[in-house]
Amino acid sequence: MVKLQSDVSVELVKHSASDSDVLWAARVSTAGEQSLEEVHKDPEKSKGLINFLMRDRHGSPFEHNSMTFFISAPIFVFREFHRHRVWSYNEESGRYRELQPVFYVPGPDRQLVQQGRPGKYEFVDGTPEQHALVSETMEESYRASYAAYQKMLDAGIAREVARAVLPVGLFSSMYATCNARALMHFLSLRTKDERATVPSFPQREIEMVGEKMEALWAGLMPLTHAAFNANGRVAP
Ligand SMILES: Cc1cc2nc3c(=O)[nH]c(=O)nc-3n(C[C@H](O)[C@H](O)[C@H](O)COP(=O)(O)OP(=O)(O)OC[C@H]3O[C@@H](n4cnc5c(N)ncnc54)[C@H](O)[C@@H]3O)c2cc1C
């Protein structure tokens, strides 16, 4: 009855986003109105302009585009995600539909043990015993809480009341829409990368979402993505 899952999923469901959009918005400064095709006719110049905009943090040309992702991840990931206020979100409702018993358990590669103090700590692998303990304990807890949820629904209790017993390891789903500037800000905080001049220490599970979004975005805006990496992964 309870499904356990260690991965998150991210799908790019809608987009209007390309490097040309950045060039087009930036070139109005010097050239006035131009077509999208016209702005991208010299690839070397395009690359240089995007790099300049990124390096000097001229951020607004990176806002004239849109990407909508469908994301399926545990509720604790969404709690962190929703702190990013310049995105638009719509999430499935625990009031209007019965929540499905899909729960998160860390996969075998997930480092389980934290060492050091807040702000200066690292994660290291767990032992096989610790992995087994985490999997078994989570499953037991998930089964008990979902059974409690079902018991209340079966007795006619409203979904919005019964859901109080469900844990943050429950999977949820949402559409999340952003532009490239907002995505770069998100990635600078929610991924770890040695090219970052300002390192961040995100929780692994939101980083898994970030990595999948980044791969999809890189396919749409390769010059912008390369300039982001070349300039320390700081959002312009
Ligand atoms: C590793 C890590 C640990 C964290 N730990 C905690 C924690 O323990 N507790 C906690 O509560 N949060 C925590 N957070 C969340 C963090 O404080 C931010 O809320 C989150 O990263 C979103 O960042 P943001 O506000 O820059 O992004 P967004 O909300 O997307 O905003 C983007 C940018 O817009 C501007 N902006 C948006 N709103 C305002 C505003 N009201 N006023 C002025 N400028 C604005 C800012 O320049 C901001 O950087 C953590 C985040 C990370 C990455």
The ligand as a MOL file (V3000), in Angstrom:
LIG
                    3D

  0  0  0     0  0            999 V3000
M  V30 BEGIN CTAB
M  V30 COUNTS 53 58 0 0 0
M  V30 BEGIN ATOM
M  V30 1 C 21.6960 26.4820 2.5800 0
M  V30 2 C 20.4740 27.2240 2.9760 0
M  V30 3 C 20.0430 27.2070 4.2870 0
M  V30 4 C 18.8960 27.9160 4.6590 0
M  V30 5 N 18.4840 27.8560 5.9650 0
M  V30 6 C 17.3670 28.5310 6.3350 0
M  V30 7 C 16.8980 28.4910 7.6860 0
M  V30 8 O 17.4860 27.8530 8.5480 0
M  V30 9 N 15.7770 29.1590 7.9970 0
M  V30 10 C 15.0820 29.9160 7.0820 0
M  V30 11 O 14.0620 30.5150 7.4160 0
M  V30 12 N 15.4990 29.9590 5.7980 0
M  V30 13 C 16.6130 29.3060 5.4020 0
M  V30 14 N 17.0180 29.3430 4.0940 0
M  V30 15 C 16.2130 30.0950 3.1210 0
M  V30 16 C 16.8660 31.4460 2.7710 0
M  V30 17 O 16.9270 32.2970 3.8910 0
M  V30 18 C 16.0650 32.1420 1.6440 0
M  V30 19 O 14.7490 32.3780 2.0790 0
M  V30 20 C 16.0060 31.3070 0.3880 0
M  V30 21 O 17.2890 30.8200 0.0410 0
M  V30 22 C 15.4630 32.1410 -0.7540 0
M  V30 23 O 16.4250 33.1220 -1.0870 0
M  V30 24 P 16.0290 34.5600 -1.5650 0
M  V30 25 O 15.2140 35.2640 -0.5360 0
M  V30 26 O 17.3070 35.2440 -1.9850 0
M  V30 27 O 15.1810 34.2270 -2.8790 0
M  V30 28 P 13.8710 34.8800 -3.5040 0
M  V30 29 O 12.7490 34.9210 -2.5220 0
M  V30 30 O 13.6250 34.1100 -4.7830 0
M  V30 31 O 14.2680 36.3440 -3.8510 0
M  V30 32 C 15.1810 36.6210 -4.9180 0
M  V30 33 C 15.8220 37.9470 -4.6440 0
M  V30 34 O 14.8210 38.9670 -4.7040 0
M  V30 35 C 15.0820 39.9510 -3.7040 0
M  V30 36 N 13.9450 39.9730 -2.7400 0
M  V30 37 C 12.8800 39.1120 -2.7270 0
M  V30 38 N 12.0430 39.4600 -1.7410 0
M  V30 39 C 12.5790 40.5210 -1.1060 0
M  V30 40 C 12.2150 41.3140 0.0120 0
M  V30 41 N 11.0950 41.1130 0.7070 0
M  V30 42 N 13.0210 42.3180 0.3860 0
M  V30 43 C 14.1480 42.6040 -0.2900 0
M  V30 44 N 14.5970 41.8740 -1.3430 0
M  V30 45 C 13.8090 40.8570 -1.7520 0
M  V30 46 C 16.3900 39.5550 -3.0250 0
M  V30 47 O 17.4670 40.1740 -3.7040 0
M  V30 48 C 16.4420 38.0780 -3.2480 0
M  V30 49 O 17.7590 37.5490 -3.2100 0
M  V30 50 C 18.1610 28.6600 3.7000 0
M  V30 51 C 18.6120 28.6790 2.3730 0
M  V30 52 C 19.7440 27.9790 2.0090 0
M  V30 53 C 20.1810 28.0030 0.5540 0
M  V30 END ATOM
M  V30 BEGIN BOND
M  V30 1 1 1 2
M  V30 2 1 2 3
M  V30 3 2 2 52
M  V30 4 2 3 4
M  V30 5 1 4 5
M  V30 6 1 4 50
M  V30 7 2 5 6
M  V30 8 1 6 7
M  V30 9 1 6 13
M  V30 10 2 7 8
M  V30 11 1 7 9
M  V30 12 1 9 10
M  V30 13 2 10 11
M  V30 14 1 10 12
M  V30 15 2 12 13
M  V30 16 1 13 14
M  V30 17 1 14 15
M  V30 18 1 14 50
M  V30 19 1 15 16
M  V30 20 1 16 17
M  V30 21 1 16 18
M  V30 22 1 18 19
M  V30 23 1 18 20
M  V30 24 1 20 21
M  V30 25 1 20 22
M  V30 26 1 22 23
M  V30 27 1 23 24
M  V30 28 2 24 25
M  V30 29 1 24 26
M  V30 30 1 24 27
M  V30 31 1 27 28
M  V30 32 2 28 29
M  V30 33 1 28 30
M  V30 34 1 28 31
M  V30 35 1 31 32
M  V30 36 1 32 33
M  V30 37 1 33 34
M  V30 38 1 33 48
M  V30 39 1 34 35
M  V30 40 1 35 36
M  V30 41 1 35 46
M  V30 42 1 36 37
M  V30 43 1 36 45
M  V30 44 2 37 38
M  V30 45 1 38 39
M  V30 46 1 39 40
M  V30 47 2 39 45
M  V30 48 1 40 41
M  V30 49 2 40 42
M  V30 50 1 42 43
M  V30 51 2 43 44
M  V30 52 1 44 45
M  V30 53 1 46 47
M  V30 54 1 46 48
M  V30 55 1 48 49
M  V30 56 2 50 51
M  V30 57 1 51 52
M  V30 58 1 52 53
M  V30 END BOND
M  V30 END CTAB
M  END
